[in-house]
């Protein structure tokens, strides 16, 4: 095992400083995006998470999203459509679930 030299230690320290600066920059970006999202929500904007989503995407940290519908949801939708058709035929008022299916 070799003893680290002053030059190798200086180089390692410089690399650590660069990594720390990059982490601080990313943290500042995420904090600003989170604050912007909260302010947008308070202002009643339609899509308050847009800034945060864009920032996460820019930093390469946006999680993968693959929406899916379960068999139970498909059965519910099929049953709801049948019930809605029956109700529409018998009365003018239709009550439907307020749930969204991704």
MARTOR-195658 format. One record per residue: x, y, z of N, C-alpha, C in turn; residue number from 1; residue in one letter. Coordinates in steps of 0.02 Angstrom, whole numbers, plus 50000, padded with zeros to 5 digits. Example, Ala and Ser with C-alpha at 12.3 -4.5 7.8 and 13.67 -1.06 7.14 Angstrom:
2
+-------+-------+-------+-------+-------+-------+-------+-------+-------+-----+-----+
:   nc1 :   nc2 :   nc3 :  cac1 :  cac2 :  cac3 :   cc1 :   cc2 :   cc3 :   n : res :
+-------+-------+-------+-------+-------+-------+-------+-------+-------+-----+-----+
: 50660 : 49716 : 50390 : 50615 : 49775 : 50390 : 50660 : 49835 : 50390 :   1 :   A :
: 50642 : 49888 : 50354 : 50684 : 49947 : 50357 : 50645 : 50002 : 50394 :   2 :   S :
+-------+-------+-------+-------+-------+-------+-------+-------+-------+-----+-----+
//
This chain:
102
+-------+-------+-------+-------+-------+-------+-------+-------+-------+-----+-----+
:   nc1 :   nc2 :   nc3 :  cac1 :  cac2 :  cac3 :   cc1 :   cc2 :   cc3 :   n : res :
+-------+-------+-------+-------+-------+-------+-------+-------+-------+-----+-----+
: 50042 : 49941 : 50000 : 50000 : 50000 : 50000 : 50045 : 50062 : 50000 :   1 :   X :
: 50030 : 50108 : 49956 : 50072 : 50168 : 49951 : 50043 : 50224 : 49994 :   2 :   X :
: 50088 : 50267 : 50014 : 50069 : 50324 : 50055 : 50044 : 50380 : 50009 :   3 :   X :
: 49986 : 50411 : 50026 : 49961 : 50465 : 49984 : 50010 : 50524 : 49984 :   4 :   X :
: 50017 : 50554 : 49926 : 50061 : 50612 : 49920 : 50020 : 50675 : 49928 :   5 :   X :
: 50055 : 50730 : 49937 : 50021 : 50794 : 49944 : 49981 : 50810 : 49881 :   6 :   X :
: 50008 : 50794 : 49824 : 49974 : 50807 : 49760 : 49910 : 50766 : 49754 :   7 :   X :
: 49913 : 50702 : 49772 : 49853 : 50659 : 49766 : 49799 : 50680 : 49816 :   8 :   X :
: 49820 : 50701 : 49876 : 49772 : 50725 : 49926 : 49740 : 50790 : 49904 :   9 :   X :
: 49778 : 50834 : 49874 : 49752 : 50898 : 49849 : 49701 : 50885 : 49793 :  10 :   X :
: 49718 : 50839 : 49748 : 49673 : 50822 : 49694 : 49608 : 50791 : 49720 :  11 :   X :
: 49613 : 50747 : 49769 : 49553 : 50716 : 49799 : 49510 : 50768 : 49834 :  12 :   X :
: 49542 : 50814 : 49869 : 49506 : 50866 : 49904 : 49469 : 50911 : 49854 :  13 :   X :
: 49503 : 50928 : 49799 : 49471 : 50970 : 49748 : 49410 : 50935 : 49718 :  14 :   X :
: 49416 : 50870 : 49706 : 49359 : 50831 : 49680 : 49301 : 50831 : 49730 :  15 :   X :
: 49317 : 50822 : 49793 : 49265 : 50822 : 49845 : 49230 : 50891 : 49849 :  16 :   X :
: 49269 : 50943 : 49841 : 49240 : 51011 : 49842 : 49193 : 51022 : 49783 :  17 :   X :
: 49213 : 50997 : 49724 : 49170 : 51003 : 49664 : 49105 : 50964 : 49674 :  18 :   X :
: 49110 : 50904 : 49702 : 49050 : 50864 : 49714 : 49004 : 50898 : 49765 :  19 :   X :
: 49033 : 50927 : 49817 : 48994 : 50962 : 49867 : 48959 : 51023 : 49837 :  20 :   X :
: 48994 : 51060 : 49794 : 48964 : 51118 : 49761 : 48906 : 51097 : 49716 :  21 :   X :
: 48914 : 51041 : 49681 : 48860 : 51016 : 49638 : 48800 : 50996 : 49680 :  22 :   X :
: 48812 : 50962 : 49736 : 48757 : 50943 : 49780 : 48721 : 51004 : 49809 :  23 :   X :
: 48759 : 51054 : 49829 : 48728 : 51115 : 49855 : 48686 : 51149 : 49801 :  24 :   X :
: 48711 : 51150 : 49739 : 48674 : 51180 : 49684 : 48608 : 51142 : 49673 :  25 :   X :
: 48611 : 51075 : 49671 : 48551 : 51035 : 49661 : 48501 : 51046 : 49718 :  26 :   X :
: 48527 : 51050 : 49779 : 48483 : 51061 : 49836 : 48449 : 51129 : 49831 :  27 :   X :
: 48486 : 51180 : 49811 : 48457 : 51247 : 49804 : 48403 : 51247 : 49749 :  28 :   X :
: 48417 : 51212 : 49694 : 48368 : 51208 : 49640 : 48304 : 51174 : 49663 :  29 :   X :
: 48311 : 51118 : 49699 : 48252 : 51082 : 49723 : 48213 : 51122 : 49774 :  30 :   X :
: 48248 : 51157 : 49818 : 48215 : 51199 : 49868 : 48176 : 51255 : 49834 :  31 :   X :
: 48206 : 51287 : 49785 : 48171 : 51340 : 49748 : 48110 : 51313 : 49712 :  32 :   X :
: 48117 : 51254 : 49681 : 48060 : 51224 : 49646 : 48004 : 51205 : 49694 :  33 :   X :
: 48022 : 51179 : 49752 : 47971 : 51160 : 49801 : 47935 : 51223 : 49826 :  34 :   X :
: 47972 : 51276 : 49839 : 47940 : 51338 : 49861 : 47894 : 51366 : 49807 :  35 :   X :
: 47916 : 51362 : 49744 : 47875 : 51386 : 49689 : 47811 : 51345 : 49682 :  36 :   X :
: 47816 : 51279 : 49693 : 47757 : 51236 : 49690 : 47707 : 51254 : 49745 :  37 :   X :
: 47732 : 51267 : 49805 : 47688 : 51285 : 49861 : 47655 : 51352 : 49847 :  38 :   X :
: 47692 : 51400 : 49823 : 47664 : 51466 : 49807 : 47611 : 51460 : 49751 :  39 :   X :
: 47626 : 51420 : 49701 : 47578 : 51410 : 49646 : 47514 : 51378 : 49673 :  40 :   X :
: 47521 : 51331 : 49719 : 47462 : 51300 : 49749 : 47421 : 51351 : 49788 :  41 :   X :
: 47455 : 51392 : 49828 : 47421 : 51444 : 49867 : 47387 : 51495 : 49821 :  42 :   X :
: 47417 : 51508 : 49763 : 47387 : 51556 : 49716 : 47330 : 51526 : 49676 :  43 :   X :
: 47320 : 51460 : 49683 : 47265 : 51427 : 49648 : 47280 : 51411 : 49576 :  44 :   X :
: 47343 : 51407 : 49557 : 47359 : 51390 : 49488 : 47339 : 51318 : 49473 :  45 :   X :
: 47325 : 51306 : 49410 : 47298 : 51241 : 49390 : 47348 : 51184 : 49399 :  46 :   X :
: 47410 : 51195 : 49384 : 47461 : 51142 : 49388 : 47519 : 51165 : 49432 :  47 :   X :
: 47511 : 51165 : 49497 : 47563 : 51192 : 49541 : 47627 : 51151 : 49544 :  48 :   X :
: 47625 : 51087 : 49526 : 47685 : 51046 : 49531 : 47728 : 51048 : 49468 :  49 :   X :
: 47708 : 51087 : 49419 : 47744 : 51089 : 49355 : 47817 : 51108 : 49364 :  50 :   X :
: 47831 : 51159 : 49403 : 47900 : 51183 : 49413 : 47942 : 51128 : 49447 :  51 :   X :
: 47914 : 51096 : 49497 : 47950 : 51044 : 49532 : 47963 : 50984 : 49487 :  52 :   X :
: 47914 : 50964 : 49448 : 47922 : 50908 : 49402 : 47975 : 50924 : 49350 :  53 :   X :
: 47973 : 50985 : 49323 : 48024 : 51005 : 49273 : 48094 : 51005 : 49303 :  54 :   X :
: 48101 : 51029 : 49365 : 48166 : 51031 : 49398 : 48192 : 50960 : 49411 :  55 :   X :
: 48149 : 50916 : 49435 : 48169 : 50846 : 49445 : 48190 : 50814 : 49380 :  56 :   X :
: 48154 : 50829 : 49327 : 48171 : 50801 : 49261 : 48238 : 50828 : 49238 :  57 :   X :
: 48250 : 50893 : 49249 : 48313 : 50924 : 49228 : 48372 : 50894 : 49266 :  58 :   X :
: 48361 : 50876 : 49329 : 48415 : 50846 : 49369 : 48420 : 50771 : 49359 :  59 :   X :
: 48377 : 50743 : 49318 : 48379 : 50671 : 49306 : 48353 : 50630 : 49364 :  60 :   X :
: 48310 : 50660 : 49405 : 48285 : 50626 : 49465 : 48210 : 50613 : 49463 :  61 :   X :
: 48179 : 50624 : 49406 : 48107 : 50613 : 49400 : 48095 : 50538 : 49397 :  62 :   X :
: 48053 : 50511 : 49443 : 48041 : 50439 : 49441 : 48001 : 50419 : 49380 :  63 :   X :
: 48010 : 50357 : 49360 : 47972 : 50331 : 49303 : 47899 : 50324 : 49324 :  64 :   X :
: 47854 : 50340 : 49279 : 47783 : 50334 : 49292 : 47751 : 50295 : 49236 :  65 :   X :
: 47721 : 50239 : 49254 : 47686 : 50200 : 49204 : 47616 : 50184 : 49233 :  66 :   X :
: 47567 : 50225 : 49214 : 47501 : 50214 : 49242 : 47472 : 50147 : 49219 :  67 :   X :
: 47434 : 50117 : 49263 : 47402 : 50054 : 49246 : 47334 : 50052 : 49279 :  68 :   X :
: 47291 : 50013 : 49252 : 47225 : 50005 : 49279 : 47219 : 49932 : 49301 :  69 :   X :
: 47201 : 49921 : 49363 : 47196 : 49853 : 49389 : 47132 : 49820 : 49363 :  70 :   X :
: 47129 : 49754 : 49371 : 47069 : 49717 : 49351 : 47009 : 49741 : 49391 :  71 :   X :
: 47020 : 49756 : 49455 : 46964 : 49780 : 49496 : 46937 : 49846 : 49469 :  72 :   X :
: 46982 : 49890 : 49448 : 46961 : 49954 : 49421 : 46923 : 49945 : 49355 :  73 :   X :
: 46947 : 49899 : 49313 : 46912 : 49886 : 49250 : 46843 : 49857 : 49263 :  74 :   X :
: 46838 : 49811 : 49312 : 46773 : 49783 : 49330 : 46727 : 49838 : 49356 :  75 :   X :
: 46754 : 49883 : 49398 : 46714 : 49938 : 49425 : 46689 : 49982 : 49368 :  76 :   X :
: 46734 : 49998 : 49322 : 46714 : 50041 : 49266 : 46661 : 50008 : 49223 :  77 :   X :
: 46670 : 49943 : 49211 : 46620 : 49907 : 49172 : 46553 : 49905 : 49207 :  78 :   X :
: 46553 : 49892 : 49272 : 46492 : 49891 : 49311 : 46460 : 49960 : 49314 :  79 :   X :
: 46502 : 50011 : 49323 : 46476 : 50080 : 49327 : 46444 : 50100 : 49261 :  80 :   X :
: 46473 : 50079 : 49205 : 46445 : 50096 : 49140 : 46377 : 50061 : 49132 :  81 :   X :
: 46373 : 49997 : 49153 : 46309 : 49962 : 49148 : 46256 : 49994 : 49192 :  82 :   X :
: 46276 : 50012 : 49254 : 46229 : 50044 : 49300 : 46208 : 50112 : 49273 :  83 :   X :
: 46257 : 50150 : 49247 : 46242 : 50216 : 49221 : 46194 : 50211 : 49162 :  84 :   X :
: 46204 : 50161 : 49119 : 46157 : 50152 : 49062 : 46087 : 50136 : 49087 :  85 :   X :
: 46082 : 50093 : 49138 : 46017 : 50075 : 49166 : 45984 : 50136 : 49198 :  86 :   X :
: 46024 : 50174 : 49235 : 45996 : 50233 : 49269 : 45975 : 50286 : 49219 :  87 :   X :
: 46016 : 50296 : 49167 : 45998 : 50345 : 49115 : 45933 : 50327 : 49082 :  88 :   X :
: 45922 : 50264 : 49072 : 45860 : 50241 : 49040 : 45800 : 50252 : 49084 :  89 :   X :
: 45810 : 50248 : 49151 : 45752 : 50253 : 49196 : 45742 : 50322 : 49226 :  90 :   X :
: 45794 : 50363 : 49232 : 45786 : 50429 : 49262 : 45837 : 50478 : 49233 :  91 :   X :
: 45822 : 50543 : 49238 : 45868 : 50592 : 49209 : 45930 : 50605 : 49252 :  92 :   X :
: 45930 : 50587 : 49317 : 45986 : 50600 : 49361 : 46032 : 50540 : 49364 :  93 :   X :
: 46097 : 50550 : 49354 : 46146 : 50496 : 49356 : 46197 : 50513 : 49410 :  94 :   X :
: 46207 : 50468 : 49456 : 46257 : 50476 : 49508 : 46316 : 50433 : 49489 :  95 :   X :
: 46375 : 50464 : 49484 : 46435 : 50426 : 49466 : 46488 : 50438 : 49519 :  96 :   X :
: 46536 : 50395 : 49521 : 46591 : 50402 : 49568 : 46635 : 50461 : 49548 :  97 :   X :
: 46663 : 50496 : 49597 : 46708 : 50552 : 49583 : 46780 : 50531 : 49576 :  98 :   X :
: 46795 : 50466 : 49579 : 46864 : 50443 : 49576 : 46891 : 50445 : 49506 :  99 :   X :
: 46955 : 50463 : 49501 : 46989 : 50461 : 49437 : 47027 : 50396 : 49430 : 100 :   X :
: 47029 : 50370 : 49371 : 47069 : 50311 : 49358 : 47128 : 50333 : 49316 : 101 :   X :
: 47188 : 50320 : 49343 : 47249 : 50342 : 49307 : 47249 : 50307 : 49242 : 102 :   X :
+-------+-------+-------+-------+-------+-------+-------+-------+-------+-----+-----+
//
